[in-house]
Every structure is written in C-alpha cells, then in structure tokens.
C-alpha cells in the first residue's frame, strides 16, 4: 500500500513539472511572434496629407545654389535617342615619329663657330640660317684653292685668245686652236671642281659670289635648315610652319669637326599616339585596324573639361610583345596645332600637344542602339542604383529638379549610356553635370520640395 502511494506522488510531481515547462514555452513563443510580426502601425491622423512619391525625389533650389553647382535649365538641353559605342580604355603617351619629328644638324666641315642665329624654342623655316663657321677644313681649302687656280689659268688663256684675235690670218691657226682647246679643258675642270665643292655643303651662289666673281676663297660657311627635312605629307599645302629649334649643342667659339652635331631641330606638326594594351586585347586591336574603325583619344584638362580627339585610325601594331610588362604597343597619327595666343614676337611657337603627354585611348568593341548618351557627370550611383536629375518646372521662383532612377547600360571614360525604358523620355531636360551635388542636397533634405498645407501657407 505504501509503495502504491509513493508511485502516485511521483506521478503527480512529474505532471506538475511538465505543466510549468509548457506554460513557459508558450509565453516565449508568444513574445517571439510579437517580435517577428509586430503590430501594424497606427493610421495617420485624419486631415494630415501624406507626402507624394514625386515630391520625395524633387529639389527646389535657388539661383545661387544652382550657380554654385553649375546646373541651370539652359545648361541642360533636351536629350534624344542615339547610338552609343562601348569602348575599352588603354593608357597612352604622345611620342615623336621616328625619322620625321626630329633632325640633328651636323657640321658639314671642320671649323670654328663664329655666329649663332637662333635660340632654343624659336620657329624655323627651310633655308633659315643657323650657324656661321670659320672654315679650317684642309681638304675644303685645298679644293677651293684648286678651283681658284683653274679660274686664274682660264683667265690667262682667255686674255691670250683676245690678244691674238686682231691679228687675224697673220698668226698660225694651230696656235689659236691650241688656246681654244686649253680653254675648253679649263672649263671642264672648273665644272668638275665646282661639283666637288657642292658636296661639302657649299651653294652655287657662294661659289659664284666669292670664287668665280671675286676670285677669292670662302672663309665662312653658313649652316641652314635643310630643305629635305620638310614633311610634305604632314604639312597642309606644303607649308613648313612649325619647325622649332629644340636644343643647341655648341656655343660661339667652339671648334667643331666634320660631322659633329650642332643642334636638334624638331617638327611636331604630327605626332604618334602610342597606346599600350595587354596581349589578350590583340584581336580587338587587329579588328579596329583591318576595319578602319575610328578610335578616340582623351586628354585630361586638370580643372578644365577633358579634350577629346575623335576619328583617329590605328596606323600599325607593334609585332612584338614587351617581355617585361607583357603589353603590346599600337600607334595612331595625331595632327598637332599651334596655339596662336601663345606666340611671342611672332617667332616662338607653342604646340597644343607635346611629346611625353599622357592620354587615354578608347577603342570601340560594341554598339548600343537607341539609348540616351549623357556625360559621366550627369549620372550618380549609390550602390547598385543609378540616378539622373530632370528639370520639371518652377516652384515659387525656384527651379525644380526631380531625381529619376535609370538603368545604366555602360559607363565609359567620359560618357554613359542610359536605357530607353521609360524612366527618361526624349525631350527631357537632364542636368549634364552636378548630379553628385544634387544627390547630396536631396539626401540631406536641404532642398526637398515642401508640400502645401490646407491653409495655403508653406
């Protein structure tokens, strides 16, 4: 009997413990459900208007604020559908054209520099004098002396012929023929000797003026810009504008030898754009080369807008990959221009593009049709979202700019492609710059459009 009583007490205590645990579990579950599924918020009070979705994305800014950002209705022309070329950007550098952009002026003969006509940076034309050299070249002096001797000997023969002419038939005809033959021999020797002097760099005028007319030796020689340096293909209409003295390698009084470098003259009317791509991009470059696809070159302007030069063509691709950087070079011609506003005294020239200047080369690889093409500053991104700002009217004398969420198809170096999916329509006035500042203003709430209250006051 006592055993049965103990068993009953044990069963009653176990049931009591199970009840307590079940009660605690149900209470925790109830609180968890409350946390997961909170009660719905209270409805807004009657008479208080809800804020419209359009107004939560609109800005009403004063003229001063818009001027600070640089955004106005006038600077936001209506957008239109266009085709957009997707490009790959490669780093580039401007370099001189080998054998065309630079020329070293050598000394044609030994001597002493007696005069320098130009200074570095000065503009040059073909035939302009550069240096005067006092000649000390022994071979040139010897050849000049021989030519002068031939002229003097011919003068003697001519005077003898003139002396015998009045005698007529009283002289032996053989003597007259011998004198005329000697004169022909001297003429032939003079012609050959003049050709030899031309090889030294002397001109026909110098030989005629000094040796032939004055019967004297040439003591000074003028070194000029050679005519063969003019690149007729690069210069429009055959003009030689743009030659420039880059560097002087000698000074007045220096003794120079034959063939010694005197100066470096440059012609930067046309340069090469050297782009560097990875070897894996070789097919893309070959397709642009074979199909004559135009490429673009972008020059960063610092505080100014980048300058874009379009419609350039790849001239050739380097047949060898660089062993260290594993890059492949490709080249395109770039026509240069003079900055007229920086020409001083009408002689010093300044080029817009200079060797060593860095740039970005954009090579197209695909085309997006029927989209909106905007400057890169017109689009602002926030995580995966992209936005533009559209002018939507006026509010109390302030311009209203509304943020539109758009689909960004492609972001290039200086432009972006926006999908034509209804977020923006043709004819809309989209801010071309300052989208980042407008986004900051909208996020801060400083320029958010205010909603009119029932009494009509703001």
C-alpha angles and dihedrals in degrees: 000000000000091000092054090050092052091050091052092051090050092051092049092052092049092051090050092053092049091052093052092050092048092051092051092048094051091050093052091048091050091053091046091052089051091054094046096042107031121190117272115265119259117268116255116265117268116266096027109114118224118237113257119240091235093056093051088065099041132098127202107195132177124243092256092052092049091048090052089054094039095235124130137150090252091056092053109072120189114278124234136189116268142156118268125206115217109218140186115226121223128184114252142186132199113240136176120261108252111246093005112059101048135041129184113215109219128200107253092207143005119279147104124290105244101169139014116204103187139043127215114281095027121132119250139194130200111281095022113142117249108170142007114217124196101221121238097155106132096204092050091049090049093049091047090050091051092050091048089050091052091051091050093047091049089051089056092051092047091051090050091051091049091048093053096044096083091054092066113176093000091085129068110266090221092065091054092049091049092053092049090048091051089051091053090050092052091048091054093047091048091051092051092046092051089054089053092053091051089061089063090060099262117140130230089247093055092050093047096045098046111023104024100038105024096031090226138120125260107247100173129045127199119216112211138183105276118241092222089069093073111106101211092186095056096043116072114237089001093288118159095207113141106043109141136187102237102178141000114219098185139043134216110285096026116136111228133190129220110286096015115143114253105173145345119239120193135200110197098170086117129025138179123249105215112201123189120212134169117262089248089066093059094106091053091053093046091052091051090048098047096042094043091236110178118240131202131228119205122200117196111232101201104223091359126075117278114265115232122201111195138187097043120150129216107249099193143334122236108252092216131065116224108254096215105039095028090223132136121223124218129182138212132181117250119192110219129210136206121245100231092190091064098049108117123201088354090278114073112081129205122194125213093220122041134190112265093031112138125228144158121254116209117201117189120231106163142013129226112205128211101009138124116263114205136169115266091247090061093067126066123188129205111184108307093342126093126197141187129189122236127197106238105172143282132306118191092334094314126114113243118217117188123202116234123195108224140181109251106213098180139352116210133181095278106000142043136209120229122198120246094231102130099273089103126021130206110271095033116136107235122186106249094204142010095053091137092054092047090051091052091049092049093048092049090050094225095126101028113141111257122228120233115246123224093263091059094245125117 
